[in-house]
């Protein structure tokens, strides 16, 4: 590709748990890109503790980012997409929402909320021509585990970010008459 065709990346720092930041990010994206047609709800954190050791603050912090932030971004984007009569919302869930595991109460329930919010939004927004889809990856090679003090094991058996991006590209590439509502990778 010739250097004149490269897209220059743009950046904006926002905390998805703060509504003013989410709205500022949304406005920045619209102004910098002359509109938007895709939202990828990917912001999230993890945290693991036994039920008897988990604090209410642990749950609130995780849910504030993984669920509340997703809702605020989704609401702002849906309002925009309804007016333009098109758009795509892709949420990054987790297979943890379907399986659960010991010490995962806060994380698993936040990802279960992502799954069920997807179902609600899909029904609500299909009529104004907005496709709502979800990807449920298994383990992905990121610094997620190491930030929680857990070493990455079996690196060859984990997904990489390029594989997730490929799945997103495939979902967005379908004609608007249909779509992949849910994909586990």
C-alpha positions as CSV (number, residue, x, y, z in Angstrom):
1,X,0.0,0.0,0.0
2,X,1.4,3.4,-0.9
3,X,2.2,5.6,2.1
4,X,-0.4,8.1,0.9
5,X,-3.2,5.6,1.5
6,X,-2.3,4.8,5.1
7,X,-4.8,5.8,7.8
8,X,-3.1,7.7,10.6
9,X,-4.2,6.5,14.0
10,X,-5.9,8.9,16.3
11,X,-6.2,8.6,20.0
12,X,-8.4,9.8,22.9
13,X,-8.0,8.8,26.5
14,X,-11.2,8.1,28.3
15,X,-12.4,6.2,31.4
16,X,-15.4,4.1,30.3
17,X,-16.8,4.2,33.9
18,X,-17.3,7.9,33.7
19,X,-20.2,9.1,31.6
20,X,-18.7,12.4,30.7
21,X,-15.6,10.6,29.3
22,X,-17.7,8.2,27.3
23,X,-19.7,11.1,25.7
24,X,-16.6,13.1,25.0
25,X,-15.0,10.1,23.3
26,X,-18.1,9.5,21.3
27,X,-18.2,13.2,20.1
28,X,-14.5,13.0,19.3
29,X,-14.9,9.9,17.2
30,X,-17.8,11.4,15.2
31,X,-15.9,14.7,14.5
32,X,-12.6,13.0,13.7
33,X,-14.1,10.4,11.4
34,X,-17.0,12.4,9.9
35,X,-19.4,9.9,11.6
36,X,-19.3,6.4,12.8
37,X,-20.8,3.1,11.7
38,X,-19.3,0.6,14.2
39,X,-19.0,0.4,18.0
40,X,-16.8,-2.4,19.4
41,X,-17.6,-2.7,23.1
42,X,-14.2,-4.1,24.2
43,X,-13.3,-2.2,27.4
44,X,-13.2,-4.5,30.4
45,X,-11.2,-5.7,33.4
46,X,-10.9,-8.9,35.3
47,X,-10.8,-9.8,39.0
48,X,-10.9,-13.1,40.7
49,X,-11.6,-14.0,44.3
50,X,-13.4,-16.6,46.3
51,X,-17.0,-15.6,47.1
52,X,-16.3,-15.4,50.8
53,X,-13.3,-13.1,50.1
54,X,-14.7,-10.8,47.4
55,X,-15.8,-7.4,48.6
56,X,-18.7,-5.4,47.4
57,X,-16.1,-2.8,46.1
58,X,-14.5,-5.6,44.0
59,X,-17.9,-6.3,42.3
60,X,-18.7,-2.6,41.9
61,X,-15.4,-1.8,40.2
62,X,-15.6,-4.7,37.8
63,X,-19.3,-4.0,37.0
64,X,-18.7,-0.3,36.6
65,X,-16.4,-0.9,33.7
66,X,-17.6,-4.1,32.2
67,X,-21.3,-3.4,32.3
68,X,-22.0,0.2,33.1
69,X,-19.4,1.5,30.7
70,X,-20.7,-0.8,27.9
71,X,-24.2,0.5,28.5
72,X,-23.2,4.1,28.4
73,X,-21.2,3.7,25.1
74,X,-24.0,1.5,23.6
75,X,-26.7,4.1,24.5
76,X,-24.9,7.0,22.9
77,X,-24.0,5.0,19.8
78,X,-27.6,3.6,19.5
79,X,-29.1,7.1,19.5
80,X,-26.7,8.1,16.7
81,X,-27.3,4.9,14.7
82,X,-31.1,5.2,15.0
83,X,-31.0,8.7,13.4
84,X,-28.7,7.5,10.6
85,X,-30.8,4.3,10.2
86,X,-27.7,2.0,10.2
87,X,-24.9,0.8,12.3
88,X,-23.2,-2.1,14.0
89,X,-22.5,-2.8,17.6
90,X,-20.1,-5.7,18.4
91,X,-19.7,-6.6,22.0
92,X,-16.7,-8.6,23.3
93,X,-18.1,-11.1,25.8
94,X,-16.4,-14.3,27.0
95,X,-17.0,-18.0,27.1
96,X,-16.8,-17.5,30.9
97,X,-20.4,-16.2,30.7
98,X,-21.5,-19.7,29.7
99,X,-19.2,-21.8,31.8
100,X,-18.4,-20.1,35.1
101,X,-15.5,-21.1,37.3
102,X,-14.3,-20.9,40.9
103,X,-13.3,-17.4,42.0
104,X,-15.0,-15.9,39.0
105,X,-18.3,-14.6,40.4
106,X,-17.7,-10.9,39.6
107,X,-16.1,-11.4,36.2
108,X,-18.4,-14.2,35.0
109,X,-21.6,-12.3,36.0
110,X,-20.4,-9.2,34.3
111,X,-19.8,-11.2,31.1
112,X,-23.2,-12.8,31.5
113,X,-24.7,-9.3,31.6
114,X,-22.9,-8.5,28.4
115,X,-24.6,-11.6,26.8
116,X,-28.1,-10.7,27.9
117,X,-27.7,-7.0,27.1
118,X,-26.8,-8.1,23.6
119,X,-30.0,-10.1,23.3
120,X,-32.1,-7.1,24.5
121,X,-30.3,-4.6,22.2
122,X,-30.5,-6.9,19.2
123,X,-34.3,-7.1,19.5
124,X,-34.7,-3.3,20.2
125,X,-32.4,-2.1,17.5
126,X,-32.9,-4.4,14.5
127,X,-35.9,-2.4,13.3
128,X,-33.9,0.8,13.0
129,X,-31.4,-1.2,11.0
130,X,-28.7,-1.6,13.7
131,X,-27.0,-5.0,13.9
132,X,-26.0,-6.1,17.4
133,X,-23.5,-8.9,17.6
134,X,-21.3,-10.6,20.2
135,X,-18.0,-12.4,20.1
136,X,-17.3,-14.8,23.0
137,X,-13.6,-15.5,22.9
138,X,-12.0,-18.2,25.1
139,X,-8.6,-17.3,26.4
140,X,-6.8,-14.6,24.4
141,X,-3.1,-13.7,24.5
142,X,-3.1,-10.3,26.2
143,X,-1.7,-9.0,29.5
144,X,-5.0,-9.6,31.2
145,X,-3.7,-12.6,33.2
146,X,-0.3,-11.1,34.0
147,X,-1.9,-7.9,35.3
148,X,-3.8,-10.1,37.7
149,X,-0.6,-11.9,38.8
150,X,-1.3,-15.1,36.9
151,X,1.3,-16.4,34.4
152,X,0.2,-17.1,30.8
153,X,0.3,-20.8,30.2
154,X,0.0,-22.7,27.0
155,X,0.5,-19.7,24.8
156,X,0.3,-21.7,21.6
157,X,-3.2,-22.8,22.6
158,X,-4.6,-19.3,23.0
159,X,-6.2,-16.9,20.5
160,X,-4.3,-13.8,19.4
161,X,-5.7,-10.4,18.8
162,X,-5.4,-10.8,15.0
163,X,-7.8,-13.7,15.2
164,X,-10.4,-11.7,17.1
165,X,-10.0,-8.9,14.6
166,X,-10.5,-11.4,11.7
167,X,-13.8,-12.5,13.3
168,X,-15.0,-8.9,13.7
169,X,-14.1,-8.2,10.0
170,X,-16.0,-11.3,8.9
171,X,-19.1,-10.3,10.9
172,X,-19.1,-6.8,9.6
173,X,-18.5,-8.1,6.0
174,X,-21.9,-9.8,5.8
175,X,-24.6,-8.2,3.8
176,X,-27.1,-6.3,6.0
177,X,-29.9,-8.7,5.2
178,X,-28.4,-11.1,7.7
179,X,-25.8,-11.2,10.4
180,X,-23.9,-13.4,12.8
181,X,-25.6,-12.7,16.1
182,X,-23.1,-14.6,18.3
183,X,-19.7,-16.2,17.6
184,X,-17.6,-18.2,19.9
185,X,-13.9,-18.3,19.1
